[in-house]
Amino acid sequence: MSTYAQKKGFGATVWDYLTTVDHKKIAVLYLIAGGFFFVVGGLEAMFIRIQLAVPNSDFVSAGLYNQILTMHGTTMIFLAAMPLLFGFMNAIMPLQIGARDVAFPFINALGFWLFFFGGVFLNLSWFLGGAPDAGWTSYASLSLASEGHGIDFYLLGLQISGAGTLMGGINFLVTIINMRAPGMTYMRMPLFTWTTFVASALILFAFPPLTVGIFLLMFDRLFGSNFFVTAAGGNTIIWEHLFWIFGHPEVYILVLPAFGIFSEIIPVFSRKRLFGYSSMVFATVLIGFLGFMVWAHHMFTVGLGPIANAIFAVATMAIAVPTGIKIFNWLFTMWGGSIKFTTPMHYAVAFIPSFLMGGVTGVMLASAAADYQYHDTYFVVAHFHYVIVGGVVFAILAGTTFYWPKMFGTMLNETLGKITFWLFFIGFHLTFFIQHFLGLWGMPRRIFTFLEGQGLETGNFVSTVGAFFMAAATVVLVINIIITTVKNERVGNDPWGDGRTLEWAIPSPPPFYNFKQLPLVRGLDPLWIEKMEGKKGMTPAEPLGDIHMPNASFIPFVISFGLFVAAFGAMYRLDYGWGLPVLIIGLAITFGSMFLRSVKDDHGFHIHKEELIDEDDNKGVKA
Amino acid sequence: MENNQTNTGNATVDIAYRRKKNAEEMRHQVITFTLMIFLTIVAFVAVGAGMSGWFTVPFILLLAAVQVAFQLYYFMHMSHKGHEAPALFLYSGLLVGLITILAFVTIVWW
């Protein structure tokens, strides 16, 4: 946990995490919350697969199935994959650029708590009259017809957690632009930092359309406006555009950091510098750029006309080019390298063909004419699970194993890690490969059951068996984490032995100020350069001096809690008399605490250099 | 500011250089300010003259774009060193926004 080797009570630890502004602790919070929602979304996936295991199943009812399906997608994208990646970005990116924290530690904490309360609000719908049931895309024609408060939970929950994500993205951008260590030029930044940068830029531009769309839909549902109500002159297609202008970049927001994680793992375990670094950077930026020009490929069957469809089809296929550059660069990095097949490397090697298959079906789907056949079938389901599980989830699992020692100072068990990998890898392909064919055989997506004798029984049963393999893999991972934490065998700076970037030059876990002296960066893979010249660590770029640190604060939690309360008020305003007062009270809490933050000067504190020297003497290790 | 960071080691030269730079900047700002007032008057005249809306609306929008550029480059110092990142993000945002508007205008509404 922290570097002061003092025992803290449970209550003190909880309070520490509730008020922390330290990027490493916020990373842990993101990982815990994201991991929790990952399990929730995984359970929902299991219910889906159990329901579809046999024809005419009545494991869940049709209405409940719609809710489970909607919440599976929404939870996995917004509350599991993004926060888990944010966890890694928070934990690793500042270390990789040689910074002592992110640019705005307070906003970092605020971003986390907003995400957390938004996610909790969304999931409370299960206990308060039913979850949203219009799919994760929540198309307006469906969601406006949905009864009860499910969709309102979706709208308000995503609005709150989306604000948190947007803050996080801006924070990362400012950090990377302003807080790089001396010598860390843009073209010396590790690929994970680069992908964090581009993904954050995508967040900056993609989340506002979502915010606007959600606001319009919220006005339609809660305040009687008619933006998407066709009967009153609105246009339901506008929601689809707004959603996908956000939704398509969102896919790259997820997959670019995943690319980044693999671009770190592959050079370390091939013990060779990343092949074609500058083309990797170029490809990352190009993917981010093209990601905004392709959203209408989700809407080919809406009837945009042949010209619009053709433009978006060609733009979509163009993305295959930079992605192909990346695939070849990873292969060439491994080529001729002295490869160590550790658990993270297993994921990296498996990721390349798995993700490639998702990419190939992506190009198939991009041909607008053919898409009329694939649209809304299980072919699409198979495609995006190959991209998101084969790309993002593999990266999250690989990153968990790879960065676990850096974050917690102890190594996950390699044998159990490899068991997790094989179970997950086999289960993943078993579940989703057959779904391509189910789709081509005519199984529509989002149906809650199917009839006997249509040739869909075997495929669906195989798919369900695969899902259980993935569940078993997750259980093994949890066991691994528990065993590792209980054993608690501490490791040194560079536990994998071949670390190349700055994060491996400091203790695991790093002290709360990260770098005693900011390191001097002399090229790409700075630690590797020093190692090759026979040095033990980085050369400092500054004399030992006082370090300015921010104070912990409980205000981010309170601001987010206020919005959480206000969301209930906004939702129940029309049903109950207490709705409006609760809305006002919630907003008062939020704005009151923001006001308090503005008027109260908080200058942080200094760690004096004498204390830093003392620590040196005690440990005999130089950071 | 950014343009004052020259350091030749010779204080007199530095001050002379800075004074020259500042005077130049001031002249630009005054010229731009006059132009902006002139463009504003032109915009009002265009509306007041009672010409067809198909001319007036695009014309005023063009004037607005010029005004924004003046504002950014002459008053908010975007031409100076150290503003590359804000400029990059400004233009990327503009691009994304314009593509969205273009798409809505062409395939949703017309």
Interface residues (C-beta under 8 A of the other chain):
Chain A: L173 I177 A201 L204 F205 P209 N235 I237 I238 H241 I245 F289 F292 M293 A296 L304 G305 A308
Chain B: A85 F89 S92 G93 L95 V96 I99 T100 A103 F104 T106 I107 V108
